[in-house]
Amino acid sequence: MKITDVQTHLLTGPCTLDPYLSQLRKVRSAAFIEVHTDSGILGLGETYAGYFCPEAVPAIVEFFKPILVGQNVDDIPELWGRMYHCGNFWCRVGVGVSVLNGIEAALWDLKGKLEKKPVVELLGGCQHDHLPAYATGGPANYPHDELARKIEFYLSLGFTGVKVSAGGYTPERGVEIPFEPAPAADFEADKLDFVRRRFGAGLRVMLDGHMGNSPGVTWNVETAIAVAKALEPFDLFFLEEPLHYTDPAGYADLCAATSTPIAGGECLTAAYEWRVFVERDAFDIGQPDASFTGGLGEFMLVSRMLAERGRKVATHSWGAGGSFMQNLHAGFAAANTVILEVAPAYGPLHSEVIGDSFVLRDGVVLPPTKPGLGIELTDDTKRRFPFVPGSGEFNSVPGKILPEELEKRHA
């Protein structure tokens, strides 16, 4: 079996069918990568870079393509190493290695299909009979009664854990987040007090600061510590991204200052960048993404680095269906995974790719069992969700604001 071609497919479709998330974001772009062979079997992967800068993905895939054509998938780490070294000046971290991630995932999918094994088995074997899942809920829709309806919706879908964002969101005013220590701490403590009183101690609750990619002012260490300490009485599963990723020392100080578990890492790429944070004990729970971190192999390396420091893994997963399943396989292969992020009420760029490969039952996810990654991208899906230039998500700034007409097309 020899690789004959590597192709990129960019798509644009509804971001989600979740009525609460849809208030904030209505469309998503996605970048899928196919590895074709002379046997007729193809491998499929996704890079999360396709959610942010989809236009950049095809050119990077074409750059790496000659390294793969004519090769087989006997040694995927060797192929990954060739591509990574070839892009040494620009691929050590960032978008280059993120696109490489999607190619490598397609190679694992191909190898799994050829050997008739799920990718989790190729990564060292399944380490969990099941794993808890949480609904990634995006904004904290306000007022309190609206937030309660949002959480009730996720519970109705079978989840026993939910994540909402810092601050509060209303369609009229957008996202509003206090940034000074005392107001921020009071706002978030009031929110968690309400959630605990309304839903009890049995609900797993996570709070996302979104400070790793905030387009405006971000919390400083003083504010993050104030918020984290104010949340200590509420048994938070974790506080995610309370600081910007340019401050690994601040993350380390924060972890040392509070008993609230601090999570982060979704924006980090490659073990090279992760090591800067892991060696400082900057996270209690790391959040590598098996469609962005650099590869499923890099995900496993990061999970082992975290385990050596006594730290845990909670997968990050907000790409489309390929990204989703890549994170399931990697999450089940990592012994220190404690929870999986799951997009609730996901849209067709998830459902049509995943099919019946994902099983959520009584709040927990069962291990994937289909050969490869258990994903498929049909010609019909490609046809019905053509790519719309400019549909990638970005932090809105003057000159880069998603056009209203694009939102309306997918409302």
C-alpha positions in Angstrom: 0.0 0.0 0.0 1.4 3.4 -1.1 0.2 6.9 -0.5 -0.8 8.5 -3.8 -2.3 11.8 -2.8 -3.1 14.2 0.1 -6.1 16.5 -0.3 -7.6 19.3 1.8 -11.4 19.9 2.0 -12.6 23.2 3.5 -16.2 23.4 4.6 -18.5 25.9 6.2 -21.7 25.0 8.1 -23.8 25.6 11.2 -21.6 26.0 14.2 -24.0 24.1 16.5 -27.6 23.2 17.0 -27.3 24.3 20.6 -29.8 27.2 21.0 -27.7 28.8 23.7 -24.3 28.6 22.0 -26.0 29.7 18.7 -26.8 33.1 20.3 -23.0 33.9 20.2 -21.8 32.0 17.1 -23.8 30.6 14.2 -21.2 29.4 11.7 -18.0 27.3 11.8 -15.4 26.5 9.2 -13.5 23.2 9.2 -10.5 21.7 7.4 -10.4 18.0 6.7 -7.4 16.2 5.2 -7.6 13.0 3.2 -4.7 10.7 2.6 -5.3 8.6 -0.5 -3.7 5.2 -1.4 -3.3 2.9 -4.3 -5.4 0.4 -2.4 -8.4 2.6 -2.6 -8.5 3.0 1.2 -8.2 6.6 2.5 -7.4 8.1 5.8 -9.3 11.1 7.1 -8.1 13.7 9.7 -8.9 17.2 10.8 -6.9 20.2 11.9 -8.4 22.6 14.4 -6.5 25.3 12.5 -9.4 25.0 10.0 -11.7 26.6 12.6 -9.5 29.8 12.8 -7.5 30.2 9.6 -8.9 27.8 7.1 -7.5 29.6 4.1 -4.0 28.8 5.3 -4.4 25.1 5.5 -4.4 23.9 1.8 -1.0 25.6 1.1 0.6 24.0 4.2 -0.8 20.6 3.3 0.7 21.0 -0.2 4.0 21.8 1.3 4.1 18.5 3.2 2.5 16.4 0.5 5.7 15.3 -1.4 7.1 13.9 1.9 4.2 11.4 2.0 3.5 10.4 -1.6 5.0 7.0 -2.3 5.3 6.1 1.4 3.3 3.6 3.5 2.1 4.0 7.1 4.3 1.4 8.8 6.1 4.1 10.8 3.9 7.2 11.4 6.2 8.8 13.9 9.0 8.7 11.3 6.7 10.4 8.7 5.7 13.0 11.3 9.4 13.6 12.1 10.2 14.2 8.5 7.4 16.7 8.1 8.2 18.5 11.4 11.9 18.8 10.5 11.2 20.0 7.0 9.2 22.9 8.5 11.8 23.5 11.2 12.0 27.3 10.8 8.2 27.8 11.0 6.6 24.6 12.2 8.0 24.0 15.7 4.9 25.7 17.1 1.8 27.4 15.7 -0.2 26.9 12.6 2.3 24.7 10.8 2.4 21.9 13.4 -1.4 22.3 13.9 -1.9 21.5 10.2 0.6 18.7 10.5 -1.7 17.4 13.2 -4.5 16.9 10.8 -2.3 15.1 8.3 -0.9 12.8 11.0 -4.4 12.0 12.2 -5.4 10.9 8.7 -2.3 8.6 8.7 -3.5 7.0 12.0 -7.0 6.6 10.6 -5.6 4.9 7.5 -3.4 2.6 9.6 -6.3 1.7 11.8 -8.4 0.8 8.8 -5.6 -1.3 7.3 -5.1 -3.2 10.5 -8.8 -3.2 11.4 -8.1 -1.6 14.8 -9.4 1.5 16.4 -6.7 4.2 16.7 -6.9 4.1 20.5 -5.3 0.6 20.3 -2.5 1.8 18.0 -1.7 4.6 20.6 -0.9 2.0 23.2 -4.3 0.6 24.1 -7.5 1.8 25.8 -6.8 2.8 29.4 -10.5 3.4 30.6 -13.7 1.4 30.5 -15.5 4.8 30.3 -14.9 8.5 30.9 -17.1 11.2 32.2 -18.1 13.9 29.7 -19.1 17.6 30.1 -21.1 19.7 27.8 -19.0 22.6 26.6 -21.6 25.4 27.0 -19.8 28.5 25.7 -21.2 31.7 27.2 -22.9 32.1 30.6 -26.2 33.1 29.2 -27.8 35.6 31.5 -29.8 36.4 33.6 -29.7 33.6 36.2 -33.0 32.0 35.0 -31.6 31.8 31.4 -28.4 30.2 32.7 -30.6 27.7 34.6 -32.5 26.8 31.4 -29.2 26.4 29.6 -27.9 23.9 32.1 -31.3 22.1 32.2 -31.0 21.7 28.4 -27.6 20.0 28.8 -28.9 17.7 31.5 -31.8 16.7 29.2 -29.2 15.5 26.7 -27.7 13.1 29.2 -24.8 15.2 30.5 -23.8 15.3 34.2 -21.2 18.0 33.8 -21.3 21.4 32.2 -18.9 24.3 31.4 -19.9 27.9 31.2 -17.8 31.0 30.7 -16.7 33.8 32.9 -18.8 36.9 32.8 -22.4 37.0 31.5 -23.8 37.0 28.0 -27.0 38.6 26.7 -27.8 39.2 23.0 -28.4 42.9 23.7 -25.1 43.6 25.4 -22.8 40.7 24.4 -20.3 39.3 26.8 -19.5 41.4 29.9 -16.7 40.3 32.2 -15.5 42.2 35.2 -11.7 42.6 35.2 -10.8 44.1 38.6 -10.2 41.5 41.4 -13.1 42.2 43.7 -15.9 42.7 41.1 -14.7 39.7 39.1 -14.5 37.5 42.2 -17.9 38.6 43.4 -19.5 38.1 40.0 -18.2 34.5 39.5 -18.9 33.5 43.1 -22.5 34.7 42.8 -22.8 32.7 39.6 -21.5 29.5 41.1 -23.5 30.0 44.3 -26.6 30.1 42.1 -25.7 27.0 40.1 -24.9 25.0 43.3 -28.2 26.1 45.0 -30.2 25.3 41.9 -28.5 22.0 40.8 -26.8 20.6 43.9 -23.4 19.2 44.6 -23.7 16.3 42.1 -23.3 18.4 39.0 -19.7 18.7 37.7 -19.2 22.4 37.0 -16.3 24.0 35.0 -15.7 27.7 34.4 -13.9 29.0 31.4 -12.1 32.3 31.7 -11.3 32.4 28.0 -8.4 34.6 28.8 -6.1 32.7 26.5 -7.7 34.3 23.5 -9.5 37.3 24.9 -9.7 40.1 22.3 -9.8 42.8 25.0 -8.4 43.2 28.5 -7.4 39.9 30.2 -7.3 39.1 33.9 -4.0 39.6 35.6 -2.6 37.3 38.2 -4.2 39.3 41.1 -7.7 39.0 39.5 -7.2 35.3 38.6 -6.2 34.5 42.2 -9.1 36.5 43.6 -11.6 34.6 41.4 -10.0 31.2 42.0 -10.1 31.7 45.8 -13.6 33.0 45.7 -14.7 29.8 43.9 -13.0 27.4 46.4 -16.2 26.7 48.4 -18.1 25.6 45.3 -16.1 22.4 44.4 -15.3 23.6 40.8 -14.0 20.7 38.6 -11.6 23.2 37.1 -11.1 26.9 36.3 -10.0 27.1 32.6 -7.8 29.7 31.0 -7.9 32.3 33.7 -4.7 33.9 32.3 -3.2 34.6 28.9 -0.8 32.0 27.5 2.0 34.6 27.4 2.3 34.2 31.2 3.4 30.7 32.2 5.0 32.1 35.4 1.6 33.7 36.3 -0.1 30.3 35.8 2.4 28.7 38.1 1.8 31.3 40.8 -1.9 30.9 40.4 -1.8 27.1 40.8 0.3 27.5 44.0 -2.1 30.1 45.4 -5.5 28.2 45.3 -7.1 24.9 45.8 -9.3 25.4 42.8 -7.9 23.2 40.0 -6.5 25.3 37.2 -6.8 24.0 33.7 -5.4 25.2 30.3 -3.4 24.5 27.2 -5.9 24.4 24.3 -3.8 27.1 22.5 -0.5 25.4 23.0 1.1 23.5 20.1 3.7 20.8 20.2 5.5 19.3 23.2 8.2 22.0 22.7 5.7 24.7 23.8 3.9 22.6 26.4 7.1 21.9 28.2 7.5 25.5 29.1 4.2 25.3 31.1 4.4 21.7 32.4 7.9 22.1 33.9 6.6 25.1 35.9 3.5 23.2 37.1 1.4 25.8 35.5 -1.7 23.6 35.1 -3.3 21.2 37.5 -5.2 19.8 34.5 -3.7 20.1 31.0 -6.0 20.4 28.0 -4.2 19.2 24.9 -6.3 19.0 21.7 -5.6 16.0 19.4 -6.4 18.2 16.4 -4.3 21.1 17.3 -1.4 20.2 19.7 0.6 18.7 16.8 -0.6 15.2 16.4 -2.0 12.2 18.3 1.6 11.3 19.1 2.3 14.7 20.5 -1.0 14.5 22.6 0.3 11.3 24.1 3.7 12.8 24.8 2.1 15.8 26.5 -0.1 13.5 28.6 2.9 11.6 29.8 4.7 14.9 30.6 1.8 15.9 32.7 1.5 12.5 34.4 5.2 12.7 35.4 4.3 15.9 37.4 1.2 14.3 38.9 -1.1 16.3 36.6 -4.2 15.2 34.8 -5.6 15.6 31.3 -9.0 16.9 30.2 -9.3 16.9 26.4 -10.1 20.1 24.6 -12.4 19.5 21.7 -14.2 22.3 19.7 -13.3 21.4 16.2 -15.7 19.5 13.9 -16.3 15.7 13.8 -12.8 14.7 13.0 -11.3 16.7 15.8 -14.0 15.3 18.1 -13.1 11.7 17.4 -9.3 12.3 17.4 -9.7 13.6 21.0 -11.8 10.6 22.0 -9.2 8.1 20.9 -6.3 10.1 22.4 -8.3 10.7 25.6 -9.0 7.0 26.1 -5.4 6.2 25.3 -4.0 8.5 28.0 -4.1 7.0 31.5 -4.4 10.3 33.2 -7.4 11.6 31.4 -10.1 12.5 33.9 -12.9 14.0 31.6 -13.8 14.6 28.0 -15.0 17.8 26.4 -18.1 17.2 24.3 -19.9 19.7 22.0 -23.6 19.3 23.0 -26.3 19.3 20.3 -23.6 19.4 17.6 -24.3 20.3 14.0 -23.9 18.5 10.7 -20.2 19.0 10.4 -20.0 16.8 13.5 -22.9 14.4 13.1 -22.4 13.6 9.4 -18.7 12.8 10.1 -19.1 10.9 13.3 -22.1 8.8 12.5 -22.7 6.3 15.3 -19.1 6.2 16.4 -19.7 8.2 19.6 -21.7 6.8 22.5 -22.7 8.9 25.5 -24.6 6.9 28.2 -25.6 8.1 31.6 -23.2 11.0 31.5 -20.2 8.9 30.5 -18.5 8.1 27.1 -17.8 4.6 26.0 -14.5 3.8 24.2 -14.5 4.1 20.4 -14.4 0.7 18.7 -14.6 1.2 14.9 -11.4 0.7 12.8 -9.4 3.9 12.4 -11.0 7.0 13.9 -14.5 6.0 13.0 -15.2 9.0 10.8 -16.3 9.6 7.2 -16.6 12.7 5.0 -19.0 11.9 2.2 -19.3 13.7 -1.1 -22.8 14.8 -0.1 -21.5 16.5 3.0 -18.8 18.3 0.9 -21.4 19.4 -1.6 -23.9 20.7 0.9 -21.5 22.7 3.1 -19.2 24.5 0.6 -16.5 26.7 2.1 -17.3 30.4 2.6 -14.1 32.6 2.7 -13.9 34.6 5.8 -16.0 32.1 7.9 -13.1 31.2 10.2 -13.4 32.4 13.8 -11.1 35.1 15.0 -10.9 37.6 17.9 -12.9 40.6 16.5 -10.9 43.7 16.1 -11.3 46.8 13.8 -11.0 45.4 10.3 -11.7 41.8 11.3 -15.4 41.6 12.3 -17.5 38.7 11.0 -19.9 40.2 8.4 -23.5 40.2 9.4 -24.6 38.7 6.1 -22.4 35.7 6.7 -24.1 35.1 10.1 -27.5 35.5 8.5 -26.8 32.9 5.9 -26.4 30.3 8.6 -28.9 31.6 11.2 
